[in-house]
């Protein structure tokens, strides 16, 4: 089943790519995702969460991913804030950032986006910071919602330097029992975190 392209506090990484069917997921995982977003309306009321690729509605090979073939894999774009003000921001998911997948956050969780200015020769730059507490809140809500649906998180992939920062958060104890991949995956997972689910009932 496909996931709604937009809700009160979430949206797709690409309306077009959702339209052509790249955000389909097992029905129970779909309900878990939507239920977790509902919980986040209270826990993270100012944040807009962006989901990424899931899979084809009929399953099967899903390029360029090695997984995402059986309706149990989801990518979530990292929640971010403007570093200067601390206010919530929405990760740029457009053709210039490969819909968010080419964004590279450094080992401190920062990303600098520079665009040409039409009024001067200077480039206009904005610095973003990953909100690691929001990631913890999301994963915690996602696991709780999944268990209610007879499923559970089977694996989480996020780049090691960012996982190290995640572990420094005071609320990390909420998710420390979750199965984070130890080591680096074949593809960078700094602008998004990958979640595999498994069915338990």
N, C-alpha and C positions, 0 to 999 in steps of 0.2 A: 504494500500500500504506500501511496505517496504521503508525504508530510505537508501540512499547509505551508504555503510560501511565506506567510506572515501571521503573527499573533500580537498580543498586547506587548510582550517583551522579547520577542524573537523574530527572526526573519531568515530567509534563505541567502546563501552566498551569491546566487544568481537566479533571477526570475526566469530567464531564458533556459538555463540548464535544468532548472526544476521542471519547466514546462515540457522539455523533451524527454524527461523521465529519469534523470540521474539522482533523484532523491527518494527512491523507493526503499522500503524497509519492511521487515516482518511486522505483522499487525500488533503483536504484543510489545515489540520494541518501540513501535510508533507511539503506543499509548504511554509507555514509560517516559519517552522523550517529552511528550506534551504534558504529562503529569509533573515532571521535574520543572518544566518552565512555569507551571502554575505555582509550585512551591517557591520558586525564585522571585515571583512577583512580590512576595512578602520579605524574603531574605535579602534580595538585591533589587529593590524597587526602581532604582534609577538606571540600571544596566540593561542594554539591549544585547541579547545573545544571538550569535550568528552560527547557524549550522552549515556544514559543507556537504561533501559528496557522501552518498550512501550506496546506491547500486541500481541496476535496472530492475524494473518491476517483474520481469520474467527471470531474473537471476542471470548467471553466466559471466563470462570474461568481461572485466570492467577496466579497460585501459584508462590511464597508465598504472592503475593500482594492481598489486599482487593479490590483494584480498578483495573485499566488497563484492563477493560473488553469490552469497547465500542469504542476504537479507539480515545479517547480524553485525555489520560493520558500519560505523558512522565517524565522520570527521567533524570536529567542532572547532571553529576559529577561536583563537584566544581572546578573551574579553580584555579590553584595553581602556586606559585613561590618558588624557592629555597630561604629560609630565609637568608642564608649567603650572596648571591650575588644579590638577587632581580630579577634574570633572570626567564623567564617563564619555567615551568616544565610541564610534562604530568603526571597526576595522575596514579599511578600504578594500572592497572586493570588486574589482573591475578588470577589464582586459589588460590594463597596464601592470597589475599585480598578479596576473594569472588567476584572477578571482580569489586572491588572498594567498594562494599557494606559493608564490614566489617571494613573499615578504620574509625578510631575514631579521630576526631579533637577536641582539648580541647576548653575551653571557651575563649581562646585568638585566636583561629583559627589556631593553630599549630598542626602539626603531625610529629612525629619522626619515621622514618623507619630504623631499624637496621638489617643488614644482616651479616652472618658469613664471615670472610675474609679467603681466601684460602692461603694467604701468612703468616698469623700470627694467634695467638689465640684471638686477639682482634676483636671485631665486628665493622663493618663499618656502621656508622650512617649518615643519611641525614635528615635534618629538612626542612619541607615544611610549607608554610604559604598560607592560602586562600587569593585569590585576590578578595576582596569584590567589588572593582570598576568594575572588569570584570563581576561579577555577575549582577551588576546594568546595565551595558551596554548591557548585554545579554538579561535581562528581558525587558528592554526598547525597544530594537530592536524587540524582540519576540512579544510584545504586538502590536507594530506598524504594523508588518508583518501580525499578526493574523487579525487585523481589516480590512486590505486590502483584506483578504480572506473570509470575512463574518463570522469571529469568534472572540473570545476574551478570555483572561485568566480568568478563573473562580475561581481558588484557587491555592495558592503557599504554599508549606510546606517546612520549614527549621527549624532546632532546635532553640528554643528560645534564647539561649546564642549567637548563630551566627546571628540571626535576630537582636539582640540588637547591635552587632558590625556593621551590615549592615546599621542600622539607623544612625550610627555615621559618615558615609561617607558623604562628602560634596555634592555628586551628588545624594544622596538618594531621593531628592525632585522629581527626574524623575520617581520614581516608588512608591512613598508613597501612591498613590491612588490605587495601585494594591491590590487585596484581599489576603493578607498574613494570614495564619492560626494563630490565637492567642492561644498559648498553644502548648503542646507537642503531637505529633502523637504517635500511638501505636508502631511504629518502628522508630529507630534513623534516623534522616535526617540531619547528619552533614557532611558526605562525598558526599552527593548529595542533590539536591533540586527537589521536586516533583511539577509538574505543571499540573493542570487540565484545560482543555479548554471547552468552550461552543460555540454552533453555534448561531449566531445572524442574519443570513440571509440565 
